[in-house]
Amino acid sequence: MNFELKSKDILQLFLGDAEVSIPDNNELGINGYNISMPYLTHAEITGVGATFGINSEEIVEGNRLERMSYITQKIIQSKKETEFLNYFLDKSKIVSRYTSEFSLYTDEELSNLVSQELKAYEKYIKRILKFSNKKLVKGTHGYTILPITDNSYIVSTDDVESKIDVNYVQRLVKHIKQSLDEASYDSLVTQCRTLIEEINVYILENNMNDYKSNGDINKQNQKVKKLLNINQKSDYDKRVNEMLGGLDKIVNAIAKMRNDYSDSHGVGSRRIKINKREAKLIMNATFTYCNYITEVYVDKREKVEKDDHNN
């Protein structure tokens, strides 16, 4: 449970008792200043509780901080932390503060002001959470608090990102890592399958003029292996051959998980729960496959270019 949400510093921010710093905005000619969220009265704190189904009668008596702390405890117990964070870190609430100044700014300028203020609140919360080895993450459904991941156990994607000059592929790598951070493990499976397919298609399209993808990742894999001459050979060490054979198993397993259980299909009761450790395994296996395929492809391409130059 994310008891860090009950931190006095975070609750004081939500209560309007803590200030954050807004840096200079040269584009709008505004000097840096301090700002806080709207001050919440006792009645408004009760209203926050009511928003999340907490009756006013059950909220403890006490000062504003004590009452907000009680509400937050109930929020954590009911696992509504994301909804709670979304409630306070809501752009529409910030926009409403500028209602009287709408005529002073263009829509773009107003959007920049709101975004700047929101980022300041996010930065404040992130700084508090960091001391508990936690972080604030904004995902598809809003904000959540997650443990800070030790990225030293994530396979490097330098080969893919530096040698495959396709923006979509580079964004996919970023989204996969983000899905792990946000605990969106179903999405991670779908993205891993897509990354493998994109790497395969990139290689095939650059070597086969008439290649058209039919979405069959296993057939793509066989074509790539044939094109790059990645086959188990009698003159290879047995263990190397076993690893090469394992490439097929990696691709097949990820494709099957995506087809059967990921968020790209409605699977109902057949859905399996993917834990973080399995999600990290899937991600690292995908990166390992893509790194290897990319490196073999680039080496082959450079050899061909060198031979052509010499001839």
Order of alpha helices (4+ residues) and beta strands (2+ residues): alpha-beta-beta-alpha-alpha-alpha-alpha-alpha-beta-beta-alpha-alpha-alpha-alpha-alpha-alpha
